[in-house]
Amino acid sequence: MAQKSFEDLVETFEFLDDWEDRYRHVIELGKAFPPLDDALKVPATKVDGCASQVWLHPRIDGQGPEATFDFAGESDAMIVRGLIAILHELYAGLSVSEVGRVDAAAELGRLGLDDHLSSQRSNGLRAMVARIRATAAEAAG
């Protein structure tokens, strides 16, 4: 059920053999990800459970289970910005009902990041996924 853009990302990561190259690619994704407007960096959009500062601002288009899910986000840590960009590839454009059916751990595992993220980063990533799922579930009704 992953988006084509996420599938393209998986292919890119498969091509990058070495962890250092993958890490650099995550940072590049973070640099390319549009910054979040400072006005949206408020307590309501801040994700707790992340070692660095993380904000996710949902953008839901429509009503009910078929509403389209999207979000903007930012972090003060470049690697985390890259992880936000990866989550954006995974979730943006899905209906809010589809968001909850994505097995984020399995999909992200395909990128081979699991073994190389610190436990703090992994916890932060889980916190971001939990926020995305909760936001989508709420929008789905």
C-alpha positions, 0 to 999 in steps of 0.5 A: 500500500506504500506510495510510489514515491516511497517505493522510489525511496526504497529503491534508492536505499537498496542502491546505497550499500553502505550505511554512511551513504544512506545516512547522508541521503537521509540528511539530504532529504531533510535539507530538501524538505520544505521548512515549517512556518515558525507560526506553526511551531507551537505546543500543539504541533510539537511531538513529545518523545523526541530527543530533538525538537520536532513539529508536525502540522497535519493538513487534512483535505476533506471530511470523514474516512476518505479525507486526504492526509498530508502534513508539514514538519520540521526538526532542529536536527537534520537527520530527524528532518530527513526522517520527517521527509521519509514519513511524508513520502510514506503517508502524504496523499493517503486517505485518513483511513489508509494511514492507520493500515500502514505498517510503518515499522515494516515499511521503514524497515525496508530502508534498512535504518532500524539497526543504525538509528540510536534508541532515542531516534527510534523512539522519536520516530515511533512518537512521530508515527504515533502522532500521524496515526492518531491525527488521521484516526481522529480525522477519519472519525 
